[in-house]
Amino acid sequence: MAAQTDPLREFADSLRGKGGVEARAAVYQAQRVEIVRGKDLGRWIAAHPEPSSRFHNGAKTPEDQAKEVVELLLRRNLLQRCERMFKRPPPGSKKLVKFPKKLVPPGPGDVKSFAEDAFYAWTYDRPSSPWMLVFTILGMAGVLAACLFPLAPYGIKVTVFYLASGLLTVILGTLVLRLFVAATSWILTGKTLWLLPNVLSEEVPLSGLLKPLVSVQQPDEDKAWANSWLARLSVGVSLASLIFVLYTHSPPKGTVTAEASRYRDELFDLFNIRKEGNARLGNSSASTAFEEAPAVEDVIHDSDL
């Protein structure tokens, strides 16, 4: 006989699957869990009335339907309610973060109740998908390849080295360009133009780091003095002076090229990246020099004479 499936568990899996409710990782009572917002649960249930209709008693309004469905999940211990540990915005911010990193249990009377401003943690592991097996195999292959890197051929070592260096250069170059555009736009207009505004955010998933490409931050009305033309002019003059000093005192191009080559060779030595022929030549030279060196007793006897 086929094992009976739990309809409510399948509904919970759909909430956690692709196209389900947005979730984030957090720490709840020293355990790492996935949390969702009550507001997002209510919106999802209201937008998908068919799969949730079998789990409420014909409530008319979407709010009542979400309340009955979520409270059923709470009673079946598929969800547990929790609250923010820190209920004030972090220093330098006026708003609370969308998804907190640490949560605590709610009050005694709120454990099994639904509220849109509350958070809910899933009490069971996310359903596995075929991609999980693929990523696991790729992760194991990556670890094995990293361990075998010292034994890789010279061409593979050089390719990996330049790919990693190029990726690091792109990342640092993007951050510098992002800062330059933001500073220039603020100095000229008082508004801040951010390229890839979410690239350093800790509140968005990996798929949202590159979205949107551009955003404009309006001046803060509470800090009018910081956005005045005099403050922006002072910052602009200071930055221009700093760039001019760095440019006039920069080393010649030939020196920079030579130092870059030297650092590259030192990194090659650090990661043991050298051609097999060069390694044999170095070993043979060292052994030849060792063989041709005079013995210590001979040197002593010659000095006595």
C-alpha positions in Angstrom: 0.0 0.0 0.0 1.2 3.5 -0.8 1.9 5.7 2.1 -0.8 8.2 2.9 0.2 11.8 2.4 -0.7 14.7 4.7 -2.6 17.4 2.7 -1.6 20.1 5.2 2.0 19.1 5.0 1.8 19.3 1.2 0.3 22.7 1.5 3.1 23.8 3.8 5.6 22.4 1.3 4.0 24.6 -1.4 4.4 27.6 0.9 8.1 26.8 1.0 8.6 25.9 -2.6 9.3 27.9 -5.7 6.8 30.8 -6.0 5.9 30.4 -2.3 6.3 32.8 0.6 9.6 34.7 0.9 11.8 33.3 3.7 15.1 34.1 5.4 17.5 32.4 7.7 17.6 33.5 11.3 18.5 32.3 14.8 15.7 31.3 17.2 16.6 30.0 20.6 20.2 29.1 19.5 18.8 27.2 16.5 19.1 28.2 12.8 15.6 28.3 11.2 13.8 29.8 8.3 11.3 32.5 9.1 8.5 34.2 7.2 6.5 37.3 7.9 2.9 37.1 8.8 2.1 39.8 6.3 3.6 37.7 3.5 1.7 34.6 4.6 -1.6 36.6 4.5 -0.9 38.0 1.1 0.1 34.6 -0.4 -3.0 32.9 1.0 -5.2 35.7 -0.3 -3.6 35.5 -3.7 -4.0 31.6 -3.9 -7.5 30.9 -2.6 -7.9 27.5 -4.2 -5.1 25.5 -2.4 -5.9 27.1 1.0 -9.7 26.8 0.7 -9.7 23.3 2.2 -8.0 24.4 5.4 -10.4 27.1 6.6 -14.1 27.0 7.5 -15.4 29.2 4.8 -14.2 32.5 6.1 -15.3 35.4 3.9 -12.5 37.9 4.1 -8.9 37.1 3.1 -7.7 38.2 6.5 -9.9 35.7 8.2 -8.9 33.0 5.8 -5.2 33.6 6.5 -5.9 33.7 10.2 -7.6 30.2 10.2 -5.0 28.6 7.9 -1.9 29.9 9.8 -3.4 29.0 13.2 -4.0 25.5 11.8 -0.4 25.3 10.8 0.5 26.5 14.3 -1.6 23.9 16.0 -0.1 21.1 13.9 3.4 22.4 14.9 4.5 23.1 11.3 5.0 26.7 12.2 5.9 28.5 15.5 5.4 32.1 16.2 8.4 34.3 17.2 9.3 38.0 17.7 12.2 40.3 17.1 14.9 40.3 19.7 15.8 43.9 19.0 12.7 46.1 18.6 14.5 49.3 17.8 16.2 50.3 14.5 19.9 49.7 14.4 22.2 52.8 14.9 22.2 55.0 11.8 18.8 53.8 10.5 15.2 54.9 11.0 13.5 51.7 10.0 13.6 48.1 11.4 15.2 45.6 9.1 12.7 43.5 7.0 14.0 40.2 8.3 15.8 40.2 11.7 18.7 37.9 12.4 17.7 36.9 15.9 14.3 36.2 17.3 12.8 35.2 20.7 9.5 33.4 21.7 6.4 35.5 21.9 4.2 36.2 24.9 2.2 33.2 26.5 -1.1 34.3 24.9 0.3 34.8 21.4 1.9 31.4 20.8 -0.9 29.9 18.6 -2.4 33.1 17.2 -1.9 34.9 13.9 -0.8 38.5 13.4 0.5 40.2 10.3 3.3 42.0 12.2 4.7 38.8 13.7 7.2 36.3 12.4 6.8 32.6 12.0 9.6 29.9 11.9 9.2 26.6 10.1 9.7 23.6 12.5 10.7 21.1 9.9 13.4 20.9 7.2 12.8 22.3 3.8 11.7 19.6 1.2 14.7 18.4 -0.8 14.8 19.0 -4.5 16.8 17.4 -7.3 19.0 20.6 -7.4 20.0 19.9 -3.8 21.7 16.7 -5.0 23.3 18.4 -7.9 24.7 21.2 -5.7 26.0 18.7 -3.1 27.9 16.8 -5.8 29.3 20.0 -7.2 30.4 21.1 -3.7 32.2 17.8 -3.1 33.8 18.0 -6.6 34.9 21.6 -5.8 36.5 20.5 -2.5 38.3 17.6 -4.2 39.5 19.9 -7.0 40.9 22.4 -4.4 42.7 19.5 -2.6 44.2 18.3 -5.9 45.2 21.8 -7.0 48.9 21.4 -6.1 49.0 18.4 -8.5 47.3 20.1 -11.4 49.2 20.8 -14.6 50.9 24.2 -15.0 48.3 25.4 -17.5 45.3 24.7 -15.2 47.1 26.4 -12.3 47.7 29.5 -14.3 44.2 29.6 -15.7 42.6 29.3 -12.2 45.0 32.0 -10.9 44.1 34.5 -13.6 40.4 33.7 -13.4 40.4 34.4 -9.6 42.5 37.5 -10.1 40.2 38.8 -12.8 37.1 38.1 -10.7 38.6 40.0 -7.7 39.5 42.9 -10.0 36.0 43.1 -11.4 34.5 43.1 -7.8 36.9 45.8 -6.5 36.5 47.8 -9.7 32.7 47.7 -9.5 32.8 48.8 -5.8 35.2 51.7 -6.7 33.0 52.8 -9.7 29.9 52.5 -7.5 31.4 54.8 -4.9 32.7 57.3 -7.5 29.3 57.6 -9.2 27.6 58.0 -5.8 30.0 60.7 -4.6 29.9 62.6 -7.9 26.1 62.6 -8.2 25.8 63.7 -4.6 28.3 66.5 -4.9 26.7 67.9 -8.1 23.0 67.4 -7.4 22.5 66.6 -3.7 20.9 63.3 -4.8 22.9 60.0 -4.6 22.9 57.7 -7.6 23.7 54.2 -6.6 24.7 51.5 -9.1 23.6 48.1 -7.9 22.1 49.4 -4.7 21.6 45.9 -3.2 25.0 44.4 -3.9 26.1 44.9 -0.3 22.8 44.3 1.3 22.4 41.5 3.9 18.5 41.5 3.6 18.0 40.3 0.0 18.7 36.8 -1.4 21.5 36.1 -3.9 19.0 36.4 -6.8 18.2 40.0 -5.8 21.8 41.4 -5.3 21.9 42.7 -8.9 18.4 44.1 -8.9 17.7 46.9 -9.6 20.7 48.2 -11.6 20.2 51.8 -10.6 18.4 53.7 -7.8 18.3 57.3 -6.7 18.5 58.2 -3.0 16.8 61.5 -2.1 18.4 63.9 0.3 17.5 63.4 4.0 15.3 66.3 5.1 16.5 65.9 8.7 20.1 66.6 7.7 19.6 69.6 5.4 23.0 71.0 6.6 24.8 67.9 5.3 23.2 68.3 1.9 23.8 72.1 1.5 25.8 73.3 -1.4 28.6 74.5 0.9 29.0 71.0 2.4 29.0 69.4 -1.0 31.5 71.9 -2.3 33.8 71.3 0.6 33.7 67.6 0.1 34.2 68.0 -3.7 37.3 70.2 -3.2 38.7 67.8 -0.6 38.3 64.8 -2.9 39.7 66.6 -5.9 42.8 67.7 -3.9 43.3 64.1 -2.6 43.1 62.7 -6.2 45.6 65.4 -7.4 48.1 64.6 -4.7 47.9 60.9 -5.3 48.3 61.5 -9.1 51.3 63.8 -8.8 53.1 61.5 -6.3 52.3 58.2 -8.1 55.3 56.1 -9.2 56.3 55.9 -12.9 54.5 53.4 -15.1 57.6 51.2 -15.5 58.0 50.9 -11.8 54.4 49.9 -11.4 54.7 47.2 -14.1 57.9 45.8 -12.6 56.4 45.7 -9.1 53.2 44.0 -10.5 55.4 41.4 -12.2 57.4 40.8 -9.0 54.2 40.3 -6.9 52.8 37.9 -9.6 56.0 35.9 -9.4 55.9 35.8 -5.6 52.3 34.6 -5.7 53.3 31.9 -8.2 55.9 30.8 -5.8 53.5 30.9 -2.9 51.0 28.6 -4.7 53.7 26.5 -6.2 52.8 27.5 -9.8 55.9 26.8 -11.9 56.6 24.8 -15.0 57.9 21.2 -14.6 61.0 22.0 -16.6 61.8 25.0 -14.4 61.3 22.9 -11.2 63.7 20.2 -12.5 66.2 22.8 -13.6 66.2 24.4 -10.1 66.5 21.0 -8.4 69.4 19.9 -10.6 71.2 23.2 -10.1 70.8 23.0 -6.4 72.1 19.4 -6.4 75.0 20.2 -8.7 76.0 23.1 -6.4 75.8 20.9 -3.4 77.9 18.2 -5.1 80.6 20.7 -6.2 80.9 22.4 -2.8 84.1 21.4 -0.9 83.9 19.3 2.1 84.2 20.9 5.5 87.2 18.8 6.5 89.0 19.8 3.3 88.4 23.5 4.1 89.8 23.0 7.6 92.9 21.2 6.4 93.6 23.8 3.8 93.3 26.6 6.4 95.7 24.8 8.7 98.3 24.6 5.9 
